[in-house]
Amino acid sequence: MTRPRTSPRADFIRILTGWRGLLLILGLVLAWQALRGMAWDEAWKQLTGIGTGGLLILLALNLAMLPLMIARWWLLLRILGAPIGGLALCTNRCAANAVSYLTPGPHFGGEPLSIFLLHTRQGVALSIATTSVVLDRILELLAGIVVLVLGLLYLSTSAGVPFSGNWTLPPAIALLVVVAALLTALFTDRRPLSRLGFLCKRLADRWISSAAGPAGSWLEAITLGEARAATLVQRQGRQFLGANLFSLGHWLAVFAEFWLMAAFLGQPLLFWQLTAVVITARLAFLTPLPAGLGALETALPWVTDSLGLGSTLGLGLCLIIRFRDLLFNLTGLGLAMKYLTCAGKAVTLPQRSE
């Protein structure tokens, strides 16, 4: 009896699903390895010592960070001539962040959902929706890279840092090269995203029998979006650069949140200690593991122990972060399911952008 042949599309989906499954298994193994033998009793005492008031303060801070997260996106849409209310963008971002969190590389992955929601819920033209999302994510990436570079350079020159030294210089230079390349691509209309998209499409054609349909619509939208982005950068450079001020506000809130978490756990951090903890957590989330699973649980206890603060503080920070992410991402997934299953809304993009 011969084995039935599967279609190339089914083979491609099976390979992709298996790859994500392997990353999830790897993350679980790393988390188990990192957390076994930890002082769970001491960490639980620290968590229960926070109290209701401390938890409410942390929740309020995270809710206040939502407008900061979407302020840059909101401004970009206004510049592009498609103003959208802040509340609508907050709910869109919550839904997209939940998708990003559960996909490999938890900072990206929900961008197609953001574009889809803008186009279907708010009636924004597909090319403008794509432009706003692409620019917003690029600006967020650039801001994150700049903060990481400055943090690494600061730690390398700070006295008393146990892992300071010239080792931070190569990654800092590499990150600066990435920033320069992205900015150059924007200002010179090189369109790196659409080129990468067409390359991925050609590679996918070997596995998928037909690349027409939604894939063609997305590539067309990305191409138009990058063209609009280049025009925006070249003609409205001041407003483009001004949008980055919202990134500064968001990063200040991130530092404040980590300081408050550590203070509520009974160990307020000095600025260089805070910088080391924030950068370590962000680097852990940049790994390709879904939700940074395993990377965060390994990195935070290690860095707090290296700073002389004990690994229990890192464990406590991990638990607070995971509880916070669970709360917000369950809300985001609920919103995503509501929007995607809402009656009367199409689930495919039109073949031609507006």
N, C-alpha and C positions, 0 to 999 in steps of 0.2 A: 504494500500500500504506500503510495507516494505521499509525501507531506505537501499540503496545499501551500502554494506560494502566496506570500503577503505582498501588498502593494508597496512601492517605494515610500509613499506617504506614511503608511503604518510603520515601516521600518524606521523612518526618521523620528516619528513621535516616540517609538519605543526607546531609541537611543537617547533622545533628549530626556525622557522621563527617568531612564536608568541613571543618567548622569546626575540629575538632581537628587535622586535617591541615594546615590553614593556620597554626595556632599552632605546630605542630611545624616547619614550613618556616621560619616567621619566627624561631624560636629558633635553628635551624641557621644561618641567614643572619647573625644577630646574633653567634653564637659565632665563625663564620668571620671576620667583620669585626673582632671584638675580639682574636682570637688571631693573626691574620696579622702578621708582622713582629715578634713577640715574641722575646725572647732565650731560645730554647728550650735552647740548649747550657748557658747559665748556670743555668736552672731545673732541668735534668736533673742538673747537678752538685750543686745543693742537695738534690735528692731522694735521690740516691745517697749523700749524706753523712749522711743520717739514721741509717742502719745498722739492723741487725736488732733491736737492743735498743730503739731509739726506736719502730720500727713495732709491736713487741710491747706497749710501754707505751700507745701510742695505741689499739691493738686492745683491750687490757684496760680502758682507760677507757671506750670505747664499749660494751663488754659490761656494765660496771658501771652505765652510764647506763640500760640497759634496765629494771632494777627501779625506778629513779626515774621512768621514763616511765609505768609501769603502776601505781605505788603509789597515785596518786589514784583511778584507776579501781577498783583492788582495794578501797580503803576505801569508795568509793561503793556498790559491790556489797554489801559487808558491812552498810552502813547500811540498804540496801534489803532486807535479809534473804535475799540470795542469794550467800553467800561462795563464791569460786572461788579455786583455787590459783594462786600467782604464776607458776609455769612455764607453765600453760595460757594465762594472760593474756599472757605474754611472746610466746608463739608466735602467738596471735591478733593481737597488735599488730604483730608483724613482717609478717604476711601483709597486714594492712590498710594498713600504711605503704607497702608495695611498690605497692599499687594507687593510693594517694594520690599517690605520687611520680611516677607515669606519667600522671596525669590533669591537665588544666589546673588551676592553683592547687595546687601539690604538697603543701600542708599538709592538704587535705581531699579526700575522694573515696572513702576506704575505709570510711566509717562503716556503709553497708549491709552490707558483709562482716563487720564487727565484730559487728553485731547478729545476723546470720545464724549466725555461728560460736557465739556465746553460746547462741543458741536451739537449735541442732541438736547441737552437740558437748557442751555443758555442761548442756543441759536447762533453761536459765533461761527463765522466762515472757517472752513477746515484749514486753509492756509494760515489764517491769523491765529487760530488756536494752536497750530503746530509751532508757529513762530514764537508765541508767548511761552510755551512749555520748553522749547529748545533753549531759548535765551535764558529763561529762569534757571534751568538746570545747569547750564554752562556757567552762569554767574555764581550759583551756589557752589559748584565744583571749584571755580577759581578762588572764591573766598575761603573755602575749606583748605585748599592747598597753601594759600598765603598764610593762614593761621598756623598750619602745621610747620611751614618753613620757619616762621618767626619763633614759634615755640621751640623747635629743635635748636635753632641758633641761640636762643636765650638759655636753654638748659646747658648747652655746650660751654657757655662762658660763666655760668653761675657757680660760685664756690659752695662746696658741700654736697653737690649732686653726686651720688655714688656712681652713676653711669655716664658722667659727662666726659667729653673728650672730642677729638677730631673726627670720630666715627660719624657724627651727625652732619658733617660737611657734605659728603657725597650724596646722601638722600636729599638734603636741602637743595643742592645744585640741580639734581634730577627733577625735583618738583618745580623749581623755577623754570627749567627748560620746558616742562609741560605747559605752565602758565603762559610763557612767551609764545609757544607754538599755537595754543588756542586763540590767544589775542590776535596773533598775526593772521591766522586763518579767517577770523571774523572781519578784520579791517581790510583784508585784501580779497575777500569774496572767493576763498578757495573751496568752500562748501565741503568740509571733510565728512560730515555726517551722511550726506546723500551719496558721496562716493563710497563710503563704507557700506551703506545700505545696498547699493547696486552690487558691490562685491559679494556681500552675504547672499543676495538674491541669486547671483550666478552659481555660487556654491550650493545653495539649497535646491537649485534646478536639477541637480544630479540625483536628489533624493525624492523630490516632490514632482509628481507627473505634470502638474499645471501650476504655474506661478502667477496666473492671471487672477483678477478679482481683488480681494482686499489688499493683498501684498502690493499690487500695482498702485492702488489708491494711496497707501501709506507712503510709498516712495515718491509719488507725485507731490503729496502734501509736504513731505520733508524737503524736497527740492525747492518748492515755492516758499516754504518757511525759511530756509536758509537764505534765499534771495532777499526776502523781506528783512531778515536779521542784518544782513550786510548793509542794506540801505539805511536801516535804522541807526546802526553804529556809525556809518559815515556821515549822515546828515544830522543826527541828533545825539552826538557823542556826549554832550554834557548831561543830558537826561539819562543816557545809558550808564554813565559813570555814577550819576547820583543815585541810581537804583541800588548800587552796591552799599550805600549807607545803611540800608535795611539789613544787609548781611552782617554789618558790624553790630547792630543792635541784637540780632539773633545770637551771635557768638558771645556777647556780653551776658546774655541770659543763660547760655549754656554753662559758662564759668560760674555764674551765680548759683545755678541749680546744683552743680557738683559741690560747691563750697557749703551750701546749706545741707545737703545730704550728709556730708562728712561731719559737719557741726552737730547735726541732730543725732548722729551715731556716737558722739562724744569725743571726736578728734578733729577740731577745726584745722584747716590746712594753711600753711604759708603759701605765698604766691608761687614760688618755684615748685612746691609740692603739688599744688593745684594744677599748674601747667602740665607737669609730668603725668598726672592722673587723667586729665582731659584728653591729652594727645594720645595716651595709650588706649583709652576707651575708643576714640575715634578711629585709630588705626585698626583696632580689633573689628570694628564694624565695616571697614573697607575690605576685609578678606572676602573671598567668594563663598563663604559659608552662609546658608540661609539664617537670617537673624543674627549673624555673627556667633552662632551657637558653638560653644567650645572655646572660641578665640577670646571672647570677653571673660569667660570664667577662668581661663588660664592667665590672661594678661593682668587683670586688675589685682587679684591677690598677690601676684608676683611683684608688681610695681609698688604696691603699698608696703610689702615686706622689704623690698629693696630700699625704700625710703626710711626704714626704721619704724614704721607705723604698725607693723604686724599684718599678717595675711587676713586676719578676721575682718579688718576694715574693708579690704577689697571684696571679701565675700558679702559683707553687708551692702556695699554699693551695688554689687551684681544683683542681689535679691530685690533691692528697691527698683533698679532699672528694669528688671524683668517684670515685676508687678505693674509698674507704670506702662510698659509697652503692651502687656497683656490687656490692660484696661482700654487703652486708646486704640489698639489694633483690632480688638473685638468690636469696638464701636465702628471703626473704619470698614471692617468686613461686612458688618450689618448694613452700613450705608451703601457699600458697593453692590451687595446682593439686591438691595431695594431698587437702586437705580437701574441695574442691568435687567431686572425682571419686571420693571414697571410697565404696566399695560400701555400700549400705544407707542412705545419707543422701539425703534428698529435696533437690531444688534449688529448690523453691518454698516460700514461706511459707504456712501455713494461713490460711484465710479469717477465722478468728476467733482473737483472742489469748486467752491463758489468763487 
